[in-house]
Amino acid sequence: MKIHEFLETLETKFGEGLYRKINYYYKPNKKGKQTKYPIDDFNNWDRDKIMSQRGKWRGDKINTFSFYIKYVPNLICIDFDTKDCINNELFKKLKQDNAWYTETKQGFHFYIFVDNLQSYSNEIRVGKGIDIDLINKKRNIWELPEREIIGEEKHYNWDRINFFLMKIK
């Protein structure tokens, strides 16, 4: 299913105000690496504000959806920031289970529901020996409009997921 259909399905189930349209562009950072810079992405907005300003796409920038994942109870995004993850045990488990995912330019976004989700503060670089982000409360997820969601809704126990990660704070 297209990413837009996925987001609309979540809004039907969990209420409106889960995403908006934004734009971004690339620019070299201080080290010369190309870095994404968003236009009009505000991860601190509440759902009413999101609904009142759904955003728009500009022709001169890269269009994307900004998904406020924090408003979907127990949903997390396991963001593999590399395509060199196919031998990672967590990646293999999620693929074998046919969990929802999108393929990104650098890696994969897996979306799963986690029962008894524990509170944690560090969302970035939490994988054991691999670059994995575990996005839930602090950040929005960007998904390009042409992306497809593959797989199906899956629920896991926190202990089954946490086992594959570094110590989460």
MIDOSE-1310 file (N, C-alpha, C; in nm, 2 decimals, decimal comma, always signed):
residues 169
mkih	+0,08/-0,12/+0,00/+0,00/+0,00/+0,00/+0,09/+0,12/+0,00; +0,04/+0,23/-0,06/+0,12/+0,35/-0,06/+0,13/+0,41/+0,08; +0,23/+0,49/+0,10/+0,25/+0,54/+0,24/+0,13/+0,63/+0,28; +0,08/+0,70/+0,18/-0,03/+0,79/+0,21/-0,15/+0,71/+0,26
efle	-0,18/+0,60/+0,20/-0,29/+0,51/+0,24/-0,26/+0,45/+0,38; -0,14/+0,42/+0,41/-0,10/+0,37/+0,54/-0,13/+0,47/+0,65; -0,09/+0,60/+0,62/-0,11/+0,71/+0,72/-0,26/+0,73/+0,74; -0,33/+0,73/+0,63/-0,48/+0,75/+0,64/-0,55/+0,64/+0,72
tlet	-0,50/+0,51/+0,70/-0,55/+0,40/+0,77/-0,53/+0,42/+0,92; -0,41/+0,46/+0,96/-0,38/+0,49/+1,10/-0,46/+0,60/+1,15; -0,49/+0,70/+1,08/-0,57/+0,81/+1,12/-0,72/+0,76/+1,14; -0,76/+0,68/+1,06/-0,90/+0,62/+1,07/-0,91/+0,54/+1,21
kfge	-0,80/+0,47/+1,24/-0,80/+0,39/+1,36/-0,77/+0,47/+1,49; -0,68/+0,57/+1,48/-0,63/+0,63/+1,60/-0,66/+0,78/+1,60; -0,74/+0,83/+1,51/-0,78/+0,97/+1,51/-0,69/+1,06/+1,41; -0,74/+1,17/+1,37/-0,67/+1,25/+1,27/-0,56/+1,33/+1,34
glyr	-0,48/+1,39/+1,25/-0,37/+1,47/+1,30/-0,24/+1,39/+1,33; -0,21/+1,29/+1,24/-0,09/+1,21/+1,26/+0,02/+1,24/+1,16; -0,01/+1,32/+1,06/+0,09/+1,35/+0,96/+0,06/+1,49/+0,89; +0,17/+1,54/+0,83/+0,15/+1,66/+0,75/+0,25/+1,65/+0,63
kiny	+0,23/+1,73/+0,54/+0,32/+1,74/+0,42/+0,43/+1,85/+0,46; +0,55/+1,81/+0,43/+0,66/+1,90/+0,45/+0,76/+1,89/+0,33; +0,86/+1,97/+0,34/+0,97/+1,97/+0,23/+1,10/+1,97/+0,30; +1,20/+1,93/+0,23/+1,34/+1,94/+0,28/+1,43/+1,95/+0,16
yykp	+1,56/+1,99/+0,20/+1,66/+2,00/+0,10/+1,79/+1,96/+0,16; +1,89/+1,93/+0,07/+2,02/+1,89/+0,12/+2,12/+2,01/+0,11; +2,21/+2,01/+0,21/+2,31/+2,11/+0,21/+2,43/+2,05/+0,29; +2,55/+2,09/+0,25/+2,66/+2,04/+0,32/+2,67/+2,09/+0,47
nkkg	+2,70/+2,00/+0,56/+2,72/+2,05/+0,70/+2,86/+2,09/+0,72; +2,90/+2,12/+0,84/+3,03/+2,17/+0,87/+3,15/+2,08/+0,83; +3,11/+1,95/+0,82/+3,21/+1,85/+0,78/+3,21/+1,82/+0,63; +3,12/+1,89/+0,56/+3,11/+1,87/+0,42/+3,01/+1,76/+0,37
kqtk	+2,95/+1,69/+0,47/+2,86/+1,58/+0,44/+2,72/+1,64/+0,41; +2,65/+1,59/+0,30/+2,52/+1,63/+0,27/+2,42/+1,60/+0,38; +2,35/+1,69/+0,43/+2,26/+1,68/+0,54/+2,12/+1,73/+0,50; +2,02/+1,66/+0,55/+1,88/+1,70/+0,52/+1,84/+1,82/+0,61
ypid	+1,78/+1,92/+0,55/+1,73/+2,04/+0,63/+1,58/+2,05/+0,60; +1,50/+2,04/+0,70/+1,35/+2,04/+0,68/+1,30/+2,19/+0,67; +1,19/+2,20/+0,61/+1,12/+2,33/+0,60/+0,98/+2,30/+0,66; +0,95/+2,37/+0,77/+0,82/+2,37/+0,83/+0,79/+2,23/+0,90
dfnn	+0,89/+2,17/+0,96/+0,86/+2,04/+1,03/+0,87/+2,08/+1,18; +0,76/+2,05/+1,26/+0,76/+2,09/+1,40/+0,72/+1,97/+1,48; +0,81/+1,90/+1,54/+0,77/+1,78/+1,61/+0,71/+1,80/+1,74; +0,69/+1,93/+1,78/+0,62/+1,96/+1,91/+0,48/+2,00/+1,89
wdrd	+0,43/+1,99/+1,77/+0,29/+2,03/+1,75/+0,19/+1,93/+1,80; +0,08/+1,98/+1,85/-0,03/+1,89/+1,89/-0,12/+1,85/+1,77; -0,21/+1,76/+1,79/-0,29/+1,71/+1,68/-0,38/+1,82/+1,62; -0,43/+1,91/+1,70/-0,52/+2,02/+1,65/-0,44/+2,11/+1,56
kims	-0,32/+2,14/+1,60/-0,23/+2,23/+1,52/-0,20/+2,16/+1,39; -0,17/+2,03/+1,39/-0,14/+1,95/+1,27/-0,26/+1,96/+1,18; -0,38/+1,94/+1,23/-0,50/+1,94/+1,15/-0,53/+2,07/+1,09; -0,49/+2,18/+1,16/-0,52/+2,31/+1,11/-0,42/+2,36/+1,00
qrgk	-0,30/+2,29/+1,00/-0,20/+2,32/+0,91/-0,13/+2,19/+0,85; -0,20/+2,13/+0,76/-0,16/+2,00/+0,71/-0,04/+2,01/+0,62; +0,01/+2,13/+0,59/+0,13/+2,15/+0,51/+0,10/+2,14/+0,36; +0,20/+2,18/+0,28/+0,20/+2,17/+0,14/+0,33/+2,15/+0,08
wrgd	+0,33/+2,10/-0,04/+0,46/+2,06/-0,10/+0,50/+2,17/-0,20; +0,62/+2,20/-0,21/+0,68/+2,30/-0,30/+0,75/+2,23/-0,41; +0,74/+2,28/-0,53/+0,80/+2,22/-0,64/+0,95/+2,23/-0,64; +1,01/+2,32/-0,57/+1,16/+2,33/-0,58/+1,23/+2,26/-0,47
kint	+1,16/+2,18/-0,38/+1,23/+2,11/-0,28/+1,18/+1,96/-0,28; +1,23/+1,88/-0,19/+1,20/+1,74/-0,18/+1,07/+1,73/-0,10; +0,97/+1,66/-0,15/+0,84/+1,64/-0,08/+0,85/+1,52/+0,01; +0,79/+1,53/+0,13/+0,78/+1,41/+0,22/+0,67/+1,43/+0,31
fsfy	+0,62/+1,32/+0,37/+0,53/+1,32/+0,48/+0,61/+1,32/+0,61; +0,56/+1,40/+0,71/+0,62/+1,40/+0,84/+0,52/+1,33/+0,93; +0,55/+1,21/+0,98/+0,46/+1,13/+1,05/+0,49/+1,15/+1,20; +0,39/+1,19/+1,28/+0,40/+1,21/+1,42/+0,37/+1,08/+1,49
ikyv	+0,46/+0,99/+1,49/+0,44/+0,86/+1,54/+0,40/+0,85/+1,69; +0,44/+0,96/+1,76/+0,41/+0,96/+1,91/+0,26/+0,96/+1,94; +0,18/+0,99/+1,84/+0,03/+1,00/+1,86/-0,04/+0,86/+1,83; +0,04/+0,76/+1,80/-0,02/+0,63/+1,78/+0,03/+0,54/+1,90
pnli	-0,05/+0,51/+1,99/-0,01/+0,43/+2,11/+0,06/+0,30/+2,07; +0,18/+0,29/+2,14/+0,26/+0,17/+2,13/+0,32/+0,14/+1,99; +0,31/+0,23/+1,90/+0,37/+0,21/+1,77/+0,51/+0,27/+1,77; +0,61/+0,19/+1,73/+0,75/+0,24/+1,72/+0,80/+0,22/+1,57
cidf	+0,90/+0,30/+1,54/+0,97/+0,28/+1,41/+1,11/+0,23/+1,44; +1,14/+0,11/+1,39/+1,28/+0,06/+1,40/+1,34/+0,10/+1,27; +1,43/+0,20/+1,28/+1,50/+0,26/+1,16/+1,64/+0,21/+1,14; +1,65/+0,12/+1,05/+1,78/+0,06/+1,01/+1,84/+0,17/+0,92
dtkd	+1,95/+0,23/+0,96/+2,01/+0,34/+0,88/+2,12/+0,29/+0,78; +2,11/+0,16/+0,75/+2,20/+0,10/+0,65/+2,13/-0,02/+0,58; +2,17/-0,04/+0,46/+2,12/-0,16/+0,39/+2,21/-0,28/+0,42; +2,31/-0,26/+0,50/+2,40/-0,37/+0,54/+2,35/-0,44/+0,67
cinn	+2,22/-0,45/+0,67/+2,15/-0,51/+0,79/+2,09/-0,64/+0,77; +2,10/-0,70/+0,65/+2,03/-0,82/+0,62/+2,07/-0,94/+0,71; +2,18/-0,93/+0,77/+2,22/-1,04/+0,86/+2,20/-1,01/+1,00; +2,14/-0,90/+1,03/+2,11/-0,86/+1,17/+1,99/-0,94/+1,22
elfk	+2,00/-0,99/+1,34/+1,89/-1,08/+1,39/+1,76/-1,01/+1,40; +1,76/-0,89/+1,45/+1,63/-0,82/+1,46/+1,57/-0,80/+1,32; +1,65/-0,75/+1,22/+1,60/-0,73/+1,09/+1,55/-0,86/+1,03; +1,62/-0,97/+1,05/+1,57/-1,10/+1,00/+1,44/-1,14/+1,06
klkq	+1,43/-1,12/+1,19/+1,30/-1,15/+1,26/+1,18/-1,07/+1,21; +1,20/-0,94/+1,19/+1,10/-0,86/+1,14/+1,06/-0,89/+1,00; +1,16/-0,92/+0,91/+1,13/-0,96/+0,77/+1,05/-1,09/+0,77; +1,10/-1,19/+0,85/+1,04/-1,32/+0,85/+0,90/-1,31/+0,90
dnaw	+0,87/-1,22/+1,00/+0,73/-1,21/+1,05/+0,65/-1,12/+0,95; +0,71/-1,06/+0,85/+0,63/-0,98/+0,75/+0,57/-0,86/+0,82; +0,65/-0,79/+0,91/+0,61/-0,67/+0,97/+0,61/-0,56/+0,87; +0,52/-0,46/+0,89/+0,52/-0,34/+0,81/+0,66/-0,28/+0,79
ytet	+0,69/-0,24/+0,67/+0,82/-0,17/+0,65/+0,82/-0,09/+0,52; +0,90/+0,01/+0,51/+0,93/+0,08/+0,39/+1,08/+0,07/+0,37; +1,12/+0,07/+0,24/+1,26/+0,08/+0,21/+1,30/+0,22/+0,18; +1,41/+0,27/+0,25/+1,45/+0,41/+0,23/+1,58/+0,41/+0,15
kqgf	+1,63/+0,53/+0,12/+1,75/+0,54/+0,04/+1,86/+0,47/+0,11; +1,87/+0,48/+0,24/+1,99/+0,43/+0,32/+1,96/+0,29/+0,38; +1,83/+0,26/+0,41/+1,80/+0,14/+0,48/+1,65/+0,10/+0,48; +1,59/+0,09/+0,60/+1,45/+0,04/+0,62/+1,39/+0,11/+0,74
hfyi	+1,26/+0,13/+0,73/+1,18/+0,17/+0,84/+1,08/+0,06/+0,87; +1,09/+0,00/+0,99/+0,99/-0,11/+1,03/+0,90/-0,04/+1,13; +0,77/-0,06/+1,11/+0,67/-0,01/+1,20/+0,60/-0,13/+1,28; +0,61/-0,13/+1,41/+0,55/-0,24/+1,49/+0,49/-0,18/+1,61
fvdn	+0,39/-0,25/+1,66/+0,33/-0,22/+1,79/+0,40/-0,30/+1,90; +0,43/-0,24/+2,01/+0,50/-0,30/+2,11/+0,41/-0,30/+2,24; +0,37/-0,42/+2,28/+0,29/-0,43/+2,41/+0,39/-0,41/+2,52; +0,34/-0,36/+2,63/+0,42/-0,32/+2,75/+0,54/-0,24/+2,72
lqsy	+0,53/-0,15/+2,62/+0,64/-0,06/+2,58/+0,69/+0,02/+2,70; +0,82/+0,00/+2,73/+0,89/+0,07/+2,84/+0,93/+0,21/+2,79; +0,93/+0,30/+2,88/+0,97/+0,44/+2,86/+1,12/+0,44/+2,84; +1,17/+0,51/+2,74/+1,31/+0,53/+2,71/+1,33/+0,67/+2,65
snei	+1,46/+0,72/+2,67/+1,49/+0,85/+2,62/+1,58/+0,85/+2,50; +1,67/+0,75/+2,49/+1,76/+0,75/+2,38/+1,70/+0,68/+2,26; +1,68/+0,75/+2,15/+1,61/+0,69/+2,04/+1,71/+0,66/+1,92; +1,83/+0,72/+1,93/+1,93/+0,72/+1,82/+2,04/+0,62/+1,85
rvgk	+2,08/+0,55/+1,75/+2,20/+0,46/+1,76/+2,18/+0,36/+1,88; +2,08/+0,28/+1,88/+2,06/+0,19/+1,99/+2,08/+0,04/+1,95; +2,13/+0,02/+1,83/+2,15/-0,12/+1,78/+2,28/-0,18/+1,84; +2,28/-0,31/+1,85/+2,40/-0,38/+1,89/+2,49/-0,40/+1,76
gidi	+2,59/-0,33/+1,74/+2,68/-0,35/+1,63/+2,63/-0,30/+1,50; +2,52/-0,23/+1,50/+2,46/-0,18/+1,37/+2,38/-0,05/+1,40; +2,38/+0,04/+1,30/+2,31/+0,17/+1,32/+2,16/+0,15/+1,31; +2,10/+0,15/+1,43/+1,95/+0,14/+1,44/+1,90/+0,25/+1,53
dlin	+1,79/+0,32/+1,49/+1,72/+0,41/+1,57/+1,59/+0,35/+1,61; +1,54/+0,38/+1,72/+1,42/+0,33/+1,78/+1,33/+0,45/+1,80; +1,25/+0,50/+1,71/+1,18/+0,62/+1,71/+1,04/+0,60/+1,77; +1,00/+0,68/+1,87/+0,87/+0,67/+1,93/+0,81/+0,80/+1,98
kkrn	+0,89/+0,88/+2,05/+0,83/+1,00/+2,11/+0,89/+1,13/+2,07; +1,02/+1,13/+2,04/+1,09/+1,26/+2,02/+1,10/+1,31/+1,88; +1,09/+1,22/+1,79/+1,12/+1,26/+1,65/+1,00/+1,22/+1,56; +0,98/+1,29/+1,45/+0,89/+1,25/+1,35/+0,96/+1,16/+1,25
iwel	+0,89/+1,08/+1,18/+0,95/+0,99/+1,07/+0,91/+1,06/+0,94; +1,01/+1,07/+0,85/+0,98/+1,12/+0,72/+0,97/+1,01/+0,62; +0,86/+1,01/+0,54/+0,84/+0,91/+0,44/+0,81/+0,98/+0,31; +0,88/+0,95/+0,20/+0,86/+1,00/+0,07/+0,73/+0,95/+0,02
pere	+0,65/+1,03/-0,06/+0,52/+0,99/-0,10/+0,52/+0,87/-0,19; +0,63/+0,84/-0,26/+0,63/+0,73/-0,35/+0,66/+0,60/-0,28; +0,69/+0,60/-0,16/+0,72/+0,48/-0,08/+0,60/+0,39/-0,07; +0,62/+0,26/-0,06/+0,52/+0,16/-0,03/+0,54/+0,10/+0,10
iige	+0,43/+0,07/+0,17/+0,44/-0,01/+0,29/+0,42/-0,15/+0,25; +0,51/-0,24/+0,30/+0,51/-0,38/+0,27/+0,48/-0,45/+0,40; +0,41/-0,56/+0,40/+0,39/-0,64/+0,52/+0,26/-0,61/+0,58; +0,25/-0,65/+0,71/+0,12/-0,64/+0,78/+0,15/-0,60/+0,93
ekhy	+0,04/-0,56/+0,99/+0,05/-0,51/+1,13/+0,09/-0,63/+1,22; +0,19/-0,59/+1,30/+0,25/-0,69/+1,40/+0,26/-0,63/+1,53; +0,24/-0,72/+1,63/+0,25/-0,68/+1,77/+0,36/-0,77/+1,84; +0,44/-0,70/+1,92/+0,55/-0,77/+1,99/+0,55/-0,73/+2,14
nwdr	+0,61/-0,82/+2,22/+0,64/-0,78/+2,36/+0,77/-0,71/+2,36; +0,77/-0,61/+2,45/+0,89/-0,52/+2,46/+1,02/-0,61/+2,48; +1,01/-0,71/+2,56/+1,13/-0,79/+2,59/+1,18/-0,86/+2,46; +1,09/-0,89/+2,37/+1,14/-0,96/+2,24/+1,22/-0,86/+2,16
inff	+1,18/-0,73/+2,16/+1,25/-0,63/+2,08/+1,38/-0,58/+2,16; +1,36/-0,55/+2,28/+1,47/-0,49/+2,36/+1,59/-0,59/+2,36; +1,57/-0,72/+2,35/+1,67/-0,82/+2,35/+1,78/-0,79/+2,24; +1,74/-0,73/+2,13/+1,82/-0,71/+2,02/+1,89/-0,57/+2,02
lmki	+1,87/-0,49/+2,13/+1,92/-0,36/+2,13/+2,02/-0,34/+2,24; +2,10/-0,23/+2,23/+2,18/-0,20/+2,34/+2,10/-0,16/+2,46; +2,16/-0,14/+2,57/+2,08/-0,10/+2,69/+2,01/+0,03/+2,66; +1,88/+0,03/+2,67/+1,79/+0,15/+2,65/+1,78/+0,22/+2,78
k	+1,80/+0,35/+2,77/+1,78/+0,43/+2,89/+1,65/+0,49/+2,90
